[in-house]
Each structure stands twice: as structure tokens, then as C-alpha cells.
Amino acid sequence: MSTAVEVEYSTGELMAAVMARHLRPGEVAIMGAVSALPQAACRLAQLTSAPGLWFIAGGSGAVNPHLDPLVASSCDERLLDADAVMTLPDVILVEGRGDLIDIFFAGGLQIDAHGNCNLGPIGPWRHPTLRGPGGVGLPFVSRAGRVVIYSMSHDRRTFVEHVDFVSGPGFAAGSVALHGGGPALIVTPLCTMDFDSDTHLARLATLHPGVTLAQVLESTGFAPIVPPKLETTPVPTPDQLAILRGLDPTGLLRGGA
């Protein structure tokens, strides 16, 4: 008889664990406004697989915030309980230099097959059907060592063939090469994707437990590359879940942060 105990986890906790595994010791990461997932991923990585990781919680300027508790937005003043706090102009200078940020966590109202992100207008420029909050620091993603894109929605409105407006540049076909490494990973509630090195098109990497290929394809507005064999996304370990729940006593990740 097996003695393994299956531990229940939320989609948010699974995604945070996936993102944490992508981080490496000593790297510097930065994120935008709606940042509970990358905050949790960075702190989890610091405490497990990536000691010495540094992260900046967006426009707050908080460097290695202590996350007591995890908060939903980088605008939350509780993030200022941190190792250090930078001014907003300094945050922007760091983002734009191109030699300091290893990981840029990005998202968008639209994300396309080449990893471009849109936080601006949806629909025609002059008469959009929806106007987003704007890119703020997102244009600097092209200067980061690599970009991790995340979204708590996986549907055809979010994942589109081409974004209506480029707030954060990915691999635009025929364009000048990016200063940085470009998009490296997409993490969604259904799957993870990486990018083909030749075509720079999104490629399915893993399916989350219980998710089918048909479900992902039906929910995606572009045709990702499908490899001959798809792995299942590793679930969070009991130790990872214990750390995440210690950081997140109010359950932001369990409620779909």
C-alpha cells in the first residue's frame, strides 16, 4: 500500500511554484503592479532553490520585501517593510539600463504568439473597446535578461494571434533583435509555454495536472507549437506549500491571486 499523501493546492500556488523553479541564485527580478504571484515566487525561490536572489516589487521600489503578509499589489504600503526601498526614478533607471535585471515578470490584457504584451487599448486605436492602465515600465522588458509572462486568465481574449497594441515587446517577426533575452516562459492556469529558438513562437511545455491538450488549444487564440511529448507540470511539494502558506495567511493565492 502506498504511503504517499496527496496535498491539495490551488492554481495560484501551482503557478507560484512553477515560477520559483525558473529563478536562479543571485539573480535580480522585477515585476509590475498586480504582483502577488511573482512576489510569492521570488520569496519562495529565496527560501529554497535560489538563495541570494534579489527582487524589486515594481513601482513601490521595495527591494526584497518581507511579505508579512503577501499583498496583491506593488502599490501596497506594507511592501515598504523590506531590506531597502528605491525611489520611483531609480526603479525606472534600473529597468532601463539593461545590465541589472535578469528577470522581468510581465502580464497583459492581451498576450500573443510571440510574447508581446498589451496593457493599453483593446480594439482600434482611436475607438478602443477597452483601454487598459498603460504600460508604465513594461516597455523595458526588452532590456531584461529574460521575461516570464504570467496570467490568471487563459482564454481567447487574453491569448491572441497579435496584440492590438504592444506595451511590452516580445519577439516581433522581422524587427530588430531585442537588447535582452526576450520572453522565456509563459505560466497560465492551464499550462506552461516556452518559445521555439528558431521561430520565436510560443510552444507548449507542460500541461497542468488534469488539463488536456484539447482544452488548452480551445482556450488559446493562436496555434502554439505542440511538441511530440508533453510533460505534466510538477505540483508544489509539501515544503513549498508550507512556505507559500506561511507567506500568504490570508489566502490570496488560494483565491486566485
Steps between C-alpha positions, in 0.01 A plus 500: 500500500633845406569737788518812281268777608348719231503863612235730355624819341343794318569614145675808639727288718584274206587800283713659772696176540553476123629858486727447802669204330595728209706731724870458572725594793630855493267626226309830513128495419242776461123501452205728433191605693283188534780301650390251766610203288854620417545630855415156636716327238802715581471457875447125459810480279705697753408249770557190287675470165634853437674642807643844438221593258403868511159632396347844462126530551423732212430867550506465878878481473503238777809280473448155650172587676443272797144411390347490843244436361495458120310792341312521173667808351838668486315819600437363852690698764565182700766410242716776646589257777798391291878476492512834315270738313587674172340816364281463191751686276770257614276203425446631146874558453575146613238358261639697207870424545486151358782356708338461843165321457522128434127425521207724412160361602242634254132461421235657283139530399621335178798269446589374156682214331834685506477607865391859437286640783230768485390709797363779282204524262300197386356550153560793262742763631260794453191316626608218731245273660711497816789716614744339742708669770800554270841343481690701767827300523391225260689645198823416685438124480706494180810591703470229765699178491178306450127553547253283689143569389215401729122528488222373723276486191548254217243571230483625143454861608830493687710273278468644150682460168617863504455758775315818405773715656850408616555618856775247572692375196560132442633336186342709224569332165737699283589753768840599633636251750416566863768639729420231757411136475130547433207288623606167648193361675122543514313370804120476497230315696508225234860452391848634453650606167850584388618632162647321201857619446465521121152643446460674841144366508340390826536127555312289751736373769281337766133442573383552857361188670151418372525734199477357147668617183159555343401728787811715453461525123131590533588777747787651298448750218816393317642163405794425731767256396417159648802276567479124440486438875342724761604473863275567800583806706659395832269576789616696807672290762370497858801711602427756228136517602594548864723796405238654270226471762728651760550798266131512409289450812209695347480262203563732203648214300226260604236746382658540156733796552 
